[in-house]
Amino acid sequence: MKYYAALLLLTSSPLPQARPTATGALPPAPPVAAGIANRYAWLPAGTYDARRSVAARFAPPRGCRRVAVAPGSFGHWLRYLPLLPAGTAVHLYDGTRKERQDVHAAVVKLDVGRQDLQQCADAVIRLRAEYLFAQDPALVHFHLTSGDDIRFADWYGGRGFRVRGSVVEPVSRPPQPPTHAVFRQYLDRIFTYAGTLSLARELLPVLLTDVQPGDVLVYGGSPGHAVIVLDVAEHAATGRRYVLLAQSYMPAQQLHVLRNEGGDAALGAWFAVSPQEKRFHTPEWTFGSNELMRF
């Protein structure tokens, strides 16, 4: 269990069906804003392929279209996240396979690290941090479970931190350029002392009816859980919304797009949003319908 533990709706619908995607060939590349390939800083240069993105892999349910997102926004960035090839298994941080291989529809092409750190809330933090890092490293900051706000600019500028009991103290460290490798070191420290509790305090609650890409279902606790909304589609006639969800879990594991294994299994990876329901069911956690939050 990480240190932060010590620190302290879906319903059935027989209507729209997900369109199947071809397994023998990559789909056509979706239209992507200029420069998006440079926004996934963990990928080796020149390896981004929009044909292996979330948007390319998962067509909206029949009769639906994706909600509008501003180019350059967090939701737009999530929509074009790179995916590993179809059929890839989910692996834990130590290279072993996740015990349950029936809950995912795809695996995001994102490293999980070699320690048991990048769990559920940490994966959400990682995505938000990577998005901000691609814009300006100085924008990156997150709160620890203690409430302390730790800025990446302070970290690479020569100010780190240490934890003594429940107290977070500043310490000097060698200044470094804000490279992605230094950024990952910073994130591992954040993952160690942050979690669902700090994430729930940091985000703002929003109504399920207003769900947008980039929103987070989060239950702050020990244990708690967090699932991020990668994309949202809306039915043209009824206005009903459908969401693509992604998670990490315990132990730390690859970020994966969730499969709808409930009454709406025919939707594949899309989940129908039913705001009148008090519970929001995902394969490994049930949230309250009031636990949707936004950065």
N, C-alpha and C positions, 0 to 999 in steps of 0.2 A: 504494500500500500504506500502511495506517495506521501510526502511530508504534509501536504495540505490537509490530509485527513486528520492529522493531529493538531494542526494549527487552529485551529479554532479556539379531425376525428372523423376518426375516420369511420365510415359506415359503408355497407354494401350498396352498389348501384349497378344495375344490369345495363345501363345506357352506353356511354361512349366506350369504344374498345380501342386499345392501343394498336397502332399499325405495326405489323411485324417488320423487322429489319433483316436484310439479307445477311447471311452468315458466310457466304462464299466469297464476297468481295466487299471492299470498303464502300460506304455510301459517298455520293458527291460531297465535296467540301462545302459547308454552309458559308454564306457571306459573312466575312469577319472584318471588323474595323481594322484599318491600317495600323500596324505596330503591335497588334495583340500578341503575336508570337514572341515578342520581346518582353512580355509581362509575366512570364513564368520563369523566374530567375534561377530556379533549381535545375532546369533542363540544360543539357549541353547545347551550345550554340548550334542553330540550324537543324535541330531535331524535332521541333514542334510541327505537328501535322493536324490541321483542322478536321481532317476526315476521321480522326480518332478522338474527337472531342465529345463532351456531353451533348451538345446540340446536334451533332451528326449522328450519334448513336441512338438517341431517344427522341423519336418524333412525338409530337403532342397526341393525346387521345383523339379519336375520330370526332370531328365537329368542333375541335378546339384549336386555338392558336396561342402561341406564347404571348405573355403580357409584355408590353413595351418596357424596355430598360434603356437608360441613357448610355451611349457609347462611352467607355471609360469608367463606368460605375462598377461598384463591387458586384452587383447582380450580373452585369454583362461579362465581367471577368470570370465569374463562376460558371456561366453558361458555356464558356469555351475551354473549361479545364480539360487537360489531356487525360486520356484513359489508356490503360494497358489493353492488349488484345482481348477480344471477347473470349470468355471461358477461363480467364485467369483466376486462380484461387487466391483467397485472402491469406496472407502470412503474418505471423506475429513478428515482433521486433527481433527475436532470436532465430528467425528463419523457418521455424516450424509452422505448419498449417493451422489456421484457426479451426477449432473443433467443429463449429457449425459452418458449413459451406452452402447452406440453403437460404441464407438471408440476403445475399447480394446479387445484384444484376450487373455490376461492373466494378472494377477496381481503378481508383484514380492513380495516375502515374506521378506519385509523390513519395519520397523516401519517408520511412517511419523512424529512422535512427536505430542505434544499437542498444538502447537502454529502454526499460519499461517506463517511458515517460509520456510519449505522444498518445495519450488515451483520448477519451471522448471530448471533453472540453478543450484539451490541448490541441486536438486536430482542428477545432473551430478557430482557436487562437492562431494556429499556424496559417490557416487560409487567410484570415483577416490580415495577419502580419505580412504575409507574402504579397498580398495586394498593395498594402501601404508601402512596403519596401520597394516595390517596382516603381512607385511614383516618387517617393523621397524617403530615404532611410530615417530621416529625422522625424517623420510622422509616427513612427512605430512606438507605442507605449502600451503597457498593460498593468492592471492592478494585481497584486498578490492577494491571497486569502486574508492576509493581515490588513489589507486596505492600502498598503503602500503602492504608489504609482511609480513604476520603473520604466524609465525612458531609454530607448536604444541609443539615443544621442549621448546620454550620460555614460552609457556603457562603453561605447567606442571612444568617447572623449576622455576616459580615464577614471570613471567613477563606477565601481561595482557595488555589491552589497553582500552581507552575510547575515545569517539568521541565528540568533541566540535565544533559545526558548521561543517566546512569542514576539520577540523584538527584532526588527529588521534594522541593521546598522549599515551606513555607507562605509565603503572601504576603497582605498586607491587601487588602481590596476593600470597596467601599461596602456597608454592610448594606442589605438589601432585604426587603420582605415576601415570604413564601413563596408567591407566585402561581404559576400554572402556566407562565407565560412565563419566570419566573426558573428554575423547575424544568427547563424544556427547555434553557436555557443551561447549567445544571449538567450535564445528561445529555450534551450534545454534548461537553463536556470529558471526561466519563467515557468516552464512546465512543472518543475520540481515544487514550486511554492504557490501555484495557482491551480484552479480547478473549477468545478461547477458552481461552487459557492461564490467565488470572485467573479465569475462570468455573469451569473445571475444578477449580481449587484451592479455590474458595469453596464449592462444593457437596459434598454427601455422597453416596457411592455407595449405590445400592439395587439389589436383585435385580429382574431383568426380570419375574419372576413377581409382584412386588408393585407393578407400575407403577400410578401414580395420576395424575389430571389435575394438571398443574403440574410434573411431572418433566421432565427434560431429557436428551436424548441429546447427548453432547458429546465431541468429540475435541479435546483441547487441543494446538495446534501452530501453525506458521506455514508453510503454511496449516493451519487446523483447520476444524471446522464444528460447529454446534449447531442442534438441532431441538427444539422444545418440544411436549410432549404436551398438547393442548387438552382432550381428553376420552377416557374409557375406557368401554367396554361389555363385558359379560360374558355368555357363553352360559349360559342357565339349566340346560341338561342336562349340558354338558361342562365348564363352568367356564373355557373358553378365553376369553382376553381379546383385544379389538380396540381399536386406538387411532386417534385423529385427531391428525395432526401438522401443525405449521406452521413455516415458516422465512422468514428473509430470506436473502440470499446476497451474493456480490460481482459487480458493484459494488452499493452500497447500493440496496435495492429494497423495494417494498411487501411487508409481511408477508402471506404467502399460505398457505392450507390446501393440503396436498399431496394429489395424486391418486395412487392406487395403480395404477401402470402395469405391474406385474409379473404373475405368474401368478394373483394374486387381483384382477385388474382389475374383475371383476364387483362387487366390494365398493365400488367408487367411491372414496371418500376414506378408508375404514377399512382399517387394516392389521392382519392377524392376527399375534398374538404367539406365537412358537414358541421357548420358552426353551432347547430342546435344540439349537438352531442356534447356531453360533459367530458368525454375521454377521447384521446387521440392516440390510436394504436399504431405502434411500429413493431417490427419483428422481435426486438429484444427489450422494449421498454414501452410502457403506456404513460403518456403525459396527460395532464389536465388540459382542457381546451383553452385555458387562460394562461398557459405557460409559453406563449409565443413572444419572443423578444427581438429587439433590433439594435444594431450598432449605431 
